[in-house]
Amino acid sequence: MRHSANLGALPIFLAIFLFASSPATPAWGADTGHGFHTIRVSPEMKGKISKETLADVTRFFEDAEDAIKTGNLESLMNLYSDSYKNGDHDKDAARRIWERIFSNFDGMSTMHNMKLVNYSPDGGLVVIGCSGILLGKRKGEADRVPVDTWTNEEHILTLEKGKWKLVGSAGTKRKRLWFDRPMHPLF
C-alpha cells in the first residue's frame, strides 16, 4: 500500500516554524490588525522611532498585504520607489514578477515575522528585517501552496513626498522557484 504525504499542511507548518523559531523581542505599538504580521521594536530602537512613524511604516505593509490579497498590481507597484533596486532588478522587473504571480495564483496572502533593524529620521530611511511566506492557490486548484519564502531579508524603505516607498531589499541570495534570478520581490 502506498502512502502520500499531505503537502497541504506544509505552508502551515512552515509558518508555525518561522514564528516559533524567531527570537523573542518585545513588540511596541505595532499591532497591525491584519493578524499575520507585526513589527517588533527592541528597547534600544524605541528611543529612535516615534509611534507615529512606526504606525506609518506598519500601514505601508498593511497596504501591501491588501494589494496582494486583492491582486491589485497598481496599488502594489505604487509602494515601490521609482529608484527601486534589488540586485539586477528594478521596479519594472518587480512589476513583471508580480504580474506572473498574479496571473498564476489566486487567494494570495502573506505571513511575516518583522523586526525594526534601523531607522534614520534625518534621512527618512527604515530597515525592516523579515522572514516570511507568500501563499496562494494555483489558478483552478483548491490547495494553498507556498509561492515564495524568505529568511532574514531586509526591506529598505525611504520617505518620498511624505509616503514610505520600498527602495530595495537585502539578504542572502538563493535560487527561487521560477524566477530567472535570485530575488524576493517585496514580501
C-alpha positions, 0 to 999 in steps of 0.5 A: 500500500502506498502512502502520500504525504499531505503537502497541504499542511506544509505552508502551515507548518512552515509558518508555525516554524518561522514564528516559533523559531524567531527570537523573542523581542518585545513588540511596541505599538505595532499591532497591525490588525491584519493578524499575520504580521507585526513589527517588533521594536527592541528597547534600544530602537524605541528611543529612535522611532516615534509611534507615529512613524512606526504606525506609518511604516506598519500601514505601508505593509498593511497596504501591501498585504491588501494589494496582494490579497486583492491582486491589485498590481497598481496599488502594489507597484505604487509602494515601490520607489521609482529608484527601486533596486534589488540586485539586477532588478528594478521596479519594472522587473518587480512589476513583471514578477508580480504580474506572473504571480498574479496571473498564476495564483489566486487567494494570495496572502502573506505571513511575516515575522518583522523586526525594526533593524534601523531607522534614520529620521534625518534621512527618512530611511527604515530597515525592516528585517523579515522572514516570511511566506507568500501563499496562494492557490494555483489558478483552478486548484483548491490547495494553498501552496507556498509561492515564495519564502524568505529568511532574514531579508531586509526591506529598505524603505525611504520617505518620498513626498511624505509616503514610505516607498520600498527602495530595495531589499537585502539578504542572502541570495538563493535560487527561487522557484521560477524566477530567472534570478535570485530575488524576493520581490517585496514580501 
